[in-house]
Amino acid sequence: MKKVNVIMPKFGLTMTKGTIVEWKKKVGERVEKGEVIATVESEKITGEVESPASGILVEILHDVGDEVPIGEPIAIIEVEE
């Protein structure tokens, strides 16, 4: 099985990190590409993180309330090749 990282997205030009507000999916649940799996906020905006692939959410790397730099993985999805 192939693993795909879900990364902290950049919602604005000045955004350098985001805070995880809510996980909409739990470890072990199936996710579809484009489905919202988390909500994050920066100083100016709240946005939704979409799954980059269809598969099973196998690991959440950061908890609600964690501040995560842009581009850092926040979760891992296992997909069938």
DRENROMI-492414 format. One record per residue: residue number from 1; chain; x, y, z of N, C-alpha, C in turn. Coordinates in nm, 3 decimals. Example, Ala and Ser with C-alpha at 12.3 -4.5 7.8 and 13.67 -1.06 7.14 Angstrom:
1;A;1.319;-0.569;0.780;1.230;-0.450;0.780;1.320;-0.330;0.780
2;A;1.285;-0.225;0.708;1.367;-0.106;0.714;1.290;0.003;0.787
// end
This chain:
1;A;0.084;-0.118;0.000;0.000;0.000;0.000;0.089;0.125;0.000
2;A;0.041;0.224;-0.070;0.112;0.351;-0.080;0.057;0.448;0.025
3;A;0.144;0.530;0.082;0.102;0.629;0.181;0.118;0.769;0.124
4;A;0.018;0.853;0.150;0.017;0.991;0.101;0.008;1.084;0.222
5;A;0.095;1.183;0.227;0.091;1.282;0.334;-0.015;1.387;0.305
6;A;-0.088;1.425;0.410;-0.177;1.541;0.405;-0.095;1.654;0.466
7;A;-0.072;1.761;0.390;0.013;1.868;0.440;-0.068;1.990;0.483
8;A;-0.008;2.069;0.573;-0.072;2.193;0.616;-0.071;2.288;0.497
9;A;-0.190;2.328;0.449;-0.196;2.416;0.332;-0.168;2.562;0.367
10;A;-0.142;2.639;0.265;-0.122;2.784;0.280;-0.245;2.854;0.224
11;A;-0.322;2.921;0.311;-0.445;2.987;0.269;-0.426;3.133;0.232
12;A;-0.317;3.194;0.275;-0.294;3.335;0.246;-0.147;3.363;0.222
13;A;-0.118;3.476;0.160;0.020;3.511;0.125;0.110;3.521;0.247
14;A;0.059;3.569;0.358;0.142;3.589;0.477;0.135;3.473;0.575
15;A;0.055;3.373;0.547;0.039;3.260;0.639;0.167;3.177;0.644
16;A;0.218;3.154;0.767;0.338;3.072;0.785;0.310;2.946;0.865
17;A;0.197;2.946;0.938;0.158;2.829;1.015;0.007;2.831;1.034
18;A;-0.046;2.716;1.069;-0.189;2.705;1.093;-0.214;2.627;1.221
19;A;-0.328;2.651;1.283;-0.368;2.580;1.403;-0.481;2.485;1.369
20;A;-0.467;2.360;1.407;-0.573;2.263;1.380;-0.688;2.290;1.477
21;A;-0.807;2.313;1.419;-0.926;2.346;1.497;-1.012;2.222;1.520
22;A;-1.021;2.137;1.416;-1.109;2.019;1.424;-1.065;1.914;1.323
23;A;-1.071;1.789;1.366;-1.056;1.676;1.274;-1.196;1.626;1.240
24;A;-1.232;1.622;1.113;-1.365;1.577;1.071;-1.368;1.425;1.051
25;A;-1.250;1.363;1.041;-1.237;1.218;1.025;-1.150;1.162;1.135
26;A;-1.171;1.034;1.164;-1.092;0.965;1.265;-1.001;0.862;1.199
27;A;-0.896;0.824;1.270;-0.806;0.721;1.221;-0.887;0.594;1.194
28;A;-0.862;0.534;1.079;-0.933;0.412;1.040;-1.050;0.436;0.947
29;A;-1.092;0.561;0.934;-1.206;0.592;0.847;-1.161;0.611;0.702
30;A;-1.250;0.576;0.611;-1.224;0.596;0.469;-1.247;0.742;0.434
31;A;-1.161;0.795;0.347;-1.175;0.932;0.298;-1.170;0.929;0.146
32;A;-1.238;1.023;0.085;-1.237;1.036;-0.060;-1.158;1.159;-0.099
33;A;-1.093;1.155;-0.214;-1.017;1.269;-0.263;-1.108;1.391;-0.270
34;A;-1.063;1.502;-0.213;-1.140;1.625;-0.212;-1.233;1.641;-0.093
35;A;-1.249;1.536;-0.014;-1.335;1.542;0.103;-1.266;1.622;0.214
36;A;-1.342;1.702;0.285;-1.286;1.780;0.395;-1.256;1.687;0.512
37;A;-1.130;1.690;0.558;-1.092;1.603;0.669;-1.053;1.681;0.796
38;A;-1.026;1.812;0.780;-0.988;1.892;0.896;-1.018;2.039;0.870
39;A;-1.027;2.114;0.979;-1.041;2.258;0.973;-0.920;2.319;1.042
40;A;-0.860;2.419;0.978;-0.745;2.488;1.037;-0.768;2.638;1.030
41;A;-0.698;2.711;1.117;-0.709;2.856;1.112;-0.571;2.919;1.125
42;A;-0.561;3.037;1.064;-0.440;3.118;1.079;-0.482;3.246;1.150
43;A;-0.396;3.345;1.150;-0.430;3.471;1.215;-0.549;3.540;1.147
44;A;-0.565;3.517;1.016;-0.665;3.592;0.941;-0.780;3.509;0.883
45;A;-0.763;3.378;0.871;-0.862;3.299;0.798;-0.877;3.160;0.858
46;A;-0.997;3.105;0.843;-1.022;2.966;0.877;-1.050;2.892;0.747
47;A;-0.986;2.779;0.728;-1.003;2.705;0.603;-1.017;2.556;0.627
48;A;-1.055;2.487;0.522;-1.075;2.343;0.529;-0.963;2.271;0.456
49;A;-0.917;2.162;0.515;-0.814;2.079;0.453;-0.884;1.963;0.385
50;A;-0.859;1.948;0.254;-0.919;1.840;0.177;-0.821;1.725;0.161
51;A;-0.875;1.606;0.153;-0.792;1.488;0.132;-0.731;1.492;-0.008
52;A;-0.599;1.468;-0.018;-0.534;1.468;-0.149;-0.553;1.338;-0.226
53;A;-0.611;1.236;-0.159;-0.629;1.105;-0.223;-0.742;1.030;-0.154
54;A;-0.791;0.928;-0.221;-0.891;0.839;-0.161;-0.820;0.722;-0.093
55;A;-0.866;0.687;0.025;-0.805;0.576;0.098;-0.850;0.576;0.243
56;A;-0.763;0.522;0.329;-0.792;0.512;0.472;-0.701;0.608;0.548
57;A;-0.759;0.687;0.637;-0.680;0.775;0.722;-0.613;0.687;0.828
58;A;-0.482;0.668;0.815;-0.412;0.574;0.903;-0.340;0.640;1.019
59;A;-0.314;0.771;1.008;-0.244;0.838;1.118;-0.273;0.987;1.116
60;A;-0.300;1.041;1.235;-0.312;1.185;1.255;-0.188;1.226;1.332
61;A;-0.110;1.318;1.272;0.021;1.353;1.328;0.017;1.471;1.425
62;A;-0.091;1.549;1.424;-0.103;1.665;1.513;-0.243;1.672;1.571
63;A;-0.252;1.709;1.696;-0.379;1.717;1.767;-0.446;1.853;1.748
64;A;-0.574;1.860;1.783;-0.646;1.987;1.783;-0.571;2.083;1.876
65;A;-0.553;2.206;1.828;-0.482;2.307;1.904;-0.335;2.320;1.867
66;A;-0.281;2.221;1.797;-0.140;2.227;1.756;-0.121;2.330;1.646
67;A;-0.012;2.407;1.656;0.030;2.497;1.549;0.129;2.422;1.462
68;A;0.103;2.423;1.332;0.185;2.345;1.239;0.234;2.436;1.126
69;A;0.366;2.433;1.095;0.418;2.513;0.985;0.359;2.469;0.851
70;A;0.346;2.564;0.759;0.297;2.536;0.624;0.386;2.430;0.559
71;A;0.324;2.334;0.492;0.397;2.231;0.420;0.434;2.109;0.502
72;A;0.412;2.115;0.634;0.443;2.000;0.719;0.327;1.901;0.716
73;A;0.357;1.771;0.715;0.248;1.671;0.717;0.167;1.681;0.847
74;A;0.034;1.668;0.832;-0.053;1.667;0.949;-0.126;1.533;0.965
75;A;-0.127;1.454;0.857;-0.191;1.322;0.861;-0.136;1.237;0.748
76;A;-0.166;1.106;0.756;-0.123;1.012;0.651;-0.242;0.928;0.606
77;A;-0.257;0.918;0.475;-0.363;0.837;0.414;-0.297;0.721;0.340
78;A;-0.351;0.602;0.361;-0.302;0.484;0.289;-0.395;0.459;0.171
79;A;-0.335;0.452;0.052;-0.415;0.432;-0.069;-0.372;0.303;-0.139
80;A;-0.466;0.245;-0.211;-0.434;0.127;-0.292;-0.366;0.172;-0.418
81;A;-0.263;0.100;-0.458;-0.189;0.139;-0.578;-0.258;0.093;-0.703
// end
